[in-house]
Amino acid sequence: MSIDLELLAEGVRDGQRGAVSRAITLVESSRPDHRALSRELLTELAEDAGGSWRVGISGVPGVGKSTFIETLGGRLTADGHRVGVLAVDPSSVRTRGSVLGDKTRMPLLSADRDAYVRPSPSAGTLGGVARATTQSILVLEAAGFDVVLVETVGVGQSEVTVAGMVDTFCFLTLARTGDALQGMKKGILEIADVIAVNKADGERAPEAESAARDLAGALRLVNAGEEAWVPPVLTCSALDDVGIDVVWQRVARHREFLGVRGIHDKRAQQQLEFTWALVRDELDQRLRRSASVRRVRDGVREQVLEGSLPAAAAADAILAAYDADPA
C-alpha cells in the first residue's frame, strides 16, 4: 500500500492522532522501503520538530514508573501542556517482542485528549531503541506535544541509551531498608539529572527520607569540587500525588541551568552520537540481509555450539562472507 507522505505530514502537523500513530509506525519499521520513506517524512517535519522538553524516566523494577508518569502527565495536561509518552521496551533485544501494555498501565493519561501514550518495541536491538524512539520524539514534537516523556522499561545499558536522547534524565528508586545506595549503579549517578525516591508514603515515608539523605550525600561526594549540575534527591509518592510537583520543579530548574546554549549543545552532541547509532543499526540490518552471510550462518552456528570454532574465528568467517557480497 502506497503512503502519501505529504498528506501524512499534514496530518501530523494538525495533531491528528491517527496520523501520529501511522507516522511512528513508519519510523519504527525495519523494512528498507519504510526506512527510506521515514527519512523523507522526518525531513518534511524537521522545521516543526525540536520544540519540546524531552525527559527520560527510568528506575528499578517495581518502582512505580507508570504511576509516576500517569500522575505527572495528568498534572502537566491540567496546566495546559500537551504530553507525549514513549515507553520503550529494551527487553525485546532478547525476545524480539514487547508486551506493549503501557496503555493499560496508564488508563487515565491514555484517555486524556492532551496526551498521547505510545508503547514502542525496540526493534530487536538497542540501536533499534535509539533509532525508533529518537525519531518518534520528532514526530510528537511536530504534532505539537511540548513535553515528551520517554520511559525505559528495562535497566542497564538501556538507561544510557535513553539518557542520550533526552534533555533531562530522571531516575526513580525505592527505599529498601537502607540498601538504596547499593542498588544504585555508579553509572546512574553519572547520568541522572534528578533522582526521586518514590513510594514515600505512610510508614515508608521516614525510610524514604533517610534513603534520600544517603543518596544526596553520595552525590555530593561524586560531584565534589565541580561546578556542574548536582542532581537533587527528592522523595515523592506517585500513588498519592505527593511531591510530584516538586520533582517537576527540579526538572524545570535543570532546564534553566542548561540554558538555551546548553540545550543546543547537548542536543547537537546527541545528534552526533545518534548518527553513529544509525550507522551501527544499518550495518546490523545489512548483515542480517546478506545472502552470503545466510549461506554460512548455520554452519558457523553449529561449529561454535560444538566447540570446534572459536568465537573470534566465527566472527571472522561471518565478516568475510559479508565482504564477499556483490557491491
C-alpha positions as CSV (number, residue, x, y, z in Angstrom):
1,M,0.0,0.0,0.0
2,S,1.4,3.4,-1.0
3,I,1.9,6.1,1.6
4,D,1.1,9.7,0.8
5,L,3.9,11.4,2.7
6,E,2.7,14.9,2.2
7,L,-0.8,14.0,3.5
8,L,0.7,12.1,6.4
9,A,2.9,15.0,7.3
10,E,0.0,17.4,7.2
11,G,-2.0,15.1,9.5
12,V,0.9,15.0,12.0
13,R,1.2,18.8,12.0
14,D,-2.6,19.1,12.6
15,G,-2.2,16.8,15.6
16,Q,-4.4,14.0,14.2
17,R,-3.8,11.0,16.4
18,G,-4.3,8.5,13.6
19,A,-1.6,10.3,11.5
20,V,0.8,10.5,14.5
21,S,0.3,6.7,15.1
22,R,0.9,5.9,11.4
23,A,4.0,8.1,11.3
24,I,5.5,6.5,14.4
25,T,4.7,3.0,13.0
26,L,6.6,4.1,9.8
27,V,9.7,5.3,11.7
28,E,9.7,2.1,13.8
29,S,9.7,-0.2,10.8
30,S,12.8,-2.0,9.9
31,R,11.8,-2.6,6.3
32,P,14.3,-0.9,3.9
33,D,11.5,0.8,1.9
34,H,9.9,2.1,5.1
35,R,13.2,3.4,6.3
36,A,13.6,5.4,3.1
37,L,10.1,6.8,3.5
38,S,10.6,7.7,7.1
39,R,13.7,9.7,6.3
40,E,11.6,11.7,3.8
41,L,8.9,12.2,6.3
42,L,11.2,13.4,9.0
43,T,12.8,15.8,6.6
44,E,9.4,17.1,5.8
45,L,8.6,17.5,9.5
46,A,12.1,18.9,10.5
47,E,11.1,22.5,10.8
48,D,8.2,21.7,13.1
49,A,10.2,19.5,15.5
50,G,12.6,20.3,18.3
51,G,10.2,22.4,20.4
52,S,9.5,20.0,23.3
53,W,11.2,19.4,26.6
54,R,12.5,15.8,26.4
55,V,12.5,14.0,29.7
56,G,13.7,10.4,30.3
57,I,12.3,8.4,33.2
58,S,13.8,5.2,34.4
59,G,14.1,3.2,37.6
60,V,14.4,0.0,39.4
61,P,11.8,-2.7,38.7
62,G,8.6,-2.1,40.7
63,V,9.5,1.5,41.5
64,G,6.2,2.7,40.0
65,K,7.3,4.4,36.8
66,S,4.0,4.1,35.1
67,T,2.1,5.5,38.1
68,F,4.6,8.3,38.3
69,I,4.2,9.2,34.6
70,E,0.4,8.9,34.8
71,T,0.3,11.3,37.8
72,L,2.9,13.7,36.3
73,G,1.3,13.7,32.9
74,G,-2.1,14.5,34.4
75,R,-0.7,17.5,36.2
76,L,1.0,18.7,33.1
77,T,-2.0,18.5,30.9
78,A,-4.1,20.2,33.6
79,D,-1.6,23.0,33.4
80,G,-2.1,23.4,29.6
81,H,0.8,21.2,28.3
82,R,0.4,18.6,25.6
83,V,2.2,15.4,26.7
84,G,3.6,12.6,24.6
85,V,4.8,9.4,26.3
86,L,7.0,6.9,24.6
87,A,7.5,3.7,26.6
88,V,10.4,1.7,25.1
89,D,10.9,-2.0,26.0
90,P,14.6,-3.0,25.6
91,S,13.7,-6.5,26.8
92,S,12.8,-7.3,23.2
93,V,16.5,-7.3,22.5
94,R,16.2,-10.9,23.6
95,T,12.6,-11.8,22.7
96,R,12.1,-9.6,19.7
97,G,8.7,-8.7,21.0
98,S,7.0,-6.4,23.5
99,V,4.0,-6.8,25.8
100,L,3.0,-3.2,24.8
101,G,0.8,-2.9,27.9
102,D,1.5,0.7,28.7
103,K,-1.9,2.0,27.8
104,T,-3.4,-0.4,30.3
105,R,-0.9,0.8,32.9
106,M,-1.7,4.5,32.2
107,P,-5.5,4.4,31.7
108,L,-6.2,8.0,32.7
109,L,-3.4,9.5,30.7
110,S,-4.2,7.3,27.7
111,A,-7.8,8.8,27.7
112,D,-6.6,12.4,28.1
113,R,-7.2,14.3,24.8
114,D,-4.0,16.3,25.5
115,A,-1.8,13.3,25.9
116,Y,-0.6,10.5,23.7
117,V,0.8,7.3,25.0
118,R,2.8,5.0,22.7
119,P,4.3,1.7,23.7
120,S,7.3,1.2,21.4
121,P,9.1,-2.1,20.9
122,S,12.9,-1.7,20.5
123,A,13.0,-3.4,17.0
124,G,15.4,-6.1,18.4
125,T,18.5,-4.0,19.3
126,L,19.4,-1.1,21.5
127,G,20.3,0.5,18.1
128,G,16.6,0.0,17.4
129,V,15.7,1.8,20.5
130,A,17.8,4.8,19.6
131,R,16.5,4.9,16.0
132,A,12.8,4.3,16.6
133,T,12.5,6.4,19.8
134,T,14.6,9.4,18.8
135,Q,12.6,9.7,15.5
136,S,9.3,9.2,17.3
137,I,10.2,12.1,19.5
138,L,10.5,14.3,16.4
139,V,7.1,13.1,15.2
140,L,5.5,14.0,18.5
141,E,7.1,17.4,18.5
142,A,5.9,18.1,15.0
143,A,2.4,17.2,16.2
144,G,2.6,19.9,18.9
145,F,3.4,18.0,22.0
146,D,5.6,20.3,24.1
147,V,6.6,17.7,26.7
148,V,7.8,14.3,25.7
149,L,8.4,11.7,28.4
150,V,10.5,8.6,27.5
151,E,10.1,5.7,29.8
152,T,12.6,2.9,29.7
153,V,11.0,-0.4,30.9
154,G,14.3,-2.2,31.2
155,V,17.5,-1.4,33.2
156,G,21.2,-1.4,32.4
157,Q,22.5,-0.2,29.1
158,S,19.0,0.9,28.0
159,E,19.2,3.7,30.7
160,V,22.3,5.1,29.0
161,T,20.6,4.8,25.6
162,V,17.5,6.8,26.8
163,A,19.6,9.4,28.6
164,G,21.4,10.0,25.3
165,M,18.1,11.2,23.6
166,V,16.6,13.5,26.3
167,D,17.3,16.8,27.9
168,T,16.7,15.7,31.5
169,F,17.0,12.2,32.8
170,C,15.0,11.3,35.9
171,F,15.8,8.2,37.9
172,L,13.3,6.7,40.3
173,T,14.4,4.5,43.1
174,L,13.0,2.9,46.3
175,A,14.0,2.9,50.0
176,R,14.9,-0.7,50.6
177,T,15.8,-0.9,54.2
178,G,18.9,1.2,53.8
179,D,20.1,-0.6,50.6
180,A,19.3,2.3,48.2
181,L,22.9,3.1,47.8
182,Q,23.8,-0.5,47.0
183,G,21.0,-0.6,44.4
184,M,22.3,2.5,42.6
185,K,24.9,1.7,40.0
186,K,27.7,4.2,39.6
187,G,26.7,4.8,36.0
188,I,23.3,6.0,37.2
189,L,24.9,8.6,39.4
190,E,26.8,9.9,36.4
191,I,23.8,10.2,34.0
192,A,20.9,11.1,36.3
193,D,19.8,14.8,36.4
194,V,17.1,14.3,39.0
195,I,16.6,11.4,41.4
196,A,13.4,10.7,43.3
197,V,12.7,8.1,46.0
198,N,9.2,7.0,45.2
199,K,6.5,5.4,47.4
200,A,7.4,7.8,50.2
201,D,4.0,7.4,51.8
202,G,2.6,6.1,55.1
203,E,5.0,4.1,57.2
204,R,7.6,4.1,54.4
205,A,8.0,7.9,54.4
206,P,10.7,8.1,57.1
207,E,12.7,5.3,55.4
208,A,12.4,7.2,52.0
209,E,13.7,10.4,53.6
210,S,16.6,8.5,55.1
211,A,17.4,6.9,51.7
212,A,17.2,10.3,50.0
213,R,19.7,11.8,52.5
214,D,22.1,8.9,51.9
215,L,21.9,9.3,48.1
216,A,22.3,13.1,48.3
217,G,25.5,12.6,50.4
218,A,26.8,10.2,47.8
219,L,26.1,12.6,45.0
220,R,27.9,15.4,46.8
221,L,31.0,13.2,47.1
222,V,30.8,12.2,43.4
223,N,30.5,15.9,42.4
224,A,32.8,17.4,44.9
225,G,34.8,20.3,43.6
226,E,32.8,20.5,40.3
227,E,30.7,23.4,39.1
228,A,28.4,21.0,37.1
229,W,24.8,20.4,38.0
230,V,24.4,18.3,41.1
231,P,21.3,16.0,40.8
232,P,18.8,16.8,43.6
233,V,17.4,13.8,45.5
234,L,13.8,14.1,46.4
235,T,11.0,12.0,47.8
236,C,7.6,11.5,46.3
237,S,4.5,9.3,46.2
238,A,3.1,8.9,42.8
239,L,0.2,6.9,44.1
240,D,-0.9,9.7,46.5
241,D,0.3,12.6,44.2
242,V,2.7,13.9,46.8
243,G,5.9,15.6,45.8
244,I,5.3,15.1,42.1
245,D,5.1,18.9,41.6
246,V,8.5,19.3,43.4
247,V,10.1,16.8,41.1
248,W,8.8,18.7,38.0
249,Q,10.1,22.0,39.5
250,R,13.6,20.4,39.7
251,V,13.3,19.3,36.1
252,A,12.4,22.9,35.2
253,R,15.4,24.1,37.2
254,H,17.7,21.8,35.3
255,R,16.4,23.2,32.1
256,E,17.2,26.7,33.4
257,F,20.6,25.5,34.4
258,L,21.4,24.3,30.9
259,G,20.1,27.4,29.3
260,V,19.4,27.9,25.5
261,R,23.0,27.3,24.6
262,G,23.4,24.3,26.8
263,I,20.3,22.6,25.4
264,H,21.5,23.3,21.9
265,D,25.0,21.9,22.6
266,K,23.6,18.8,24.4
267,R,21.2,18.0,21.5
268,A,24.0,18.6,18.9
269,Q,26.2,16.1,20.7
270,Q,23.3,13.7,20.9
271,Q,22.7,14.0,17.2
272,L,26.4,13.2,16.5
273,E,26.1,10.1,18.7
274,F,22.8,9.2,17.1
275,T,24.4,9.4,13.7
276,W,26.8,6.6,14.7
277,A,24.0,4.7,16.3
278,L,22.2,4.8,13.0
279,V,25.3,3.6,11.2
280,R,25.7,0.7,13.5
281,D,22.0,-0.2,13.3
282,E,22.1,0.0,9.5
283,L,25.2,-2.2,9.3
284,D,23.4,-4.7,11.6
285,Q,20.4,-4.8,9.3
286,R,22.6,-5.2,6.2
287,L,24.5,-8.1,7.9
288,R,21.1,-9.8,8.6
289,R,20.0,-9.3,5.0
290,S,23.3,-10.5,3.4
291,A,22.8,-13.6,1.2
292,S,26.4,-14.7,1.7
293,V,26.0,-14.5,5.5
294,R,22.9,-16.5,5.3
295,R,24.7,-19.3,3.4
296,V,27.4,-19.7,6.1
297,R,25.4,-18.7,9.2
298,D,24.0,-22.2,10.1
299,G,27.4,-23.9,9.6
300,V,29.2,-21.3,11.7
301,R,26.5,-21.7,14.4
302,E,26.9,-25.5,14.6
303,Q,30.7,-25.3,14.8
304,V,30.5,-22.7,17.6
305,L,28.0,-24.7,19.6
306,E,30.0,-27.9,19.2
307,G,33.2,-26.1,20.2
308,S,35.2,-26.7,17.0
309,L,35.2,-23.0,16.0
310,P,36.3,-20.2,18.5
311,A,34.1,-17.1,18.6
312,A,36.7,-14.9,17.1
313,A,37.2,-17.2,14.1
314,A,33.4,-17.5,13.7
315,A,33.1,-13.7,13.6
316,D,35.9,-13.5,11.0
317,A,34.1,-16.1,8.9
318,I,30.8,-14.1,9.0
319,L,32.5,-10.8,8.2
320,A,34.4,-12.5,5.3
321,A,31.1,-13.8,3.9
322,Y,29.6,-10.3,4.2
323,D,32.6,-8.7,2.4
324,A,32.1,-11.2,-0.4
325,D,28.7,-9.9,-1.1
326,P,28.5,-8.1,-4.5
327,A,28.7,-4.3,-4.1
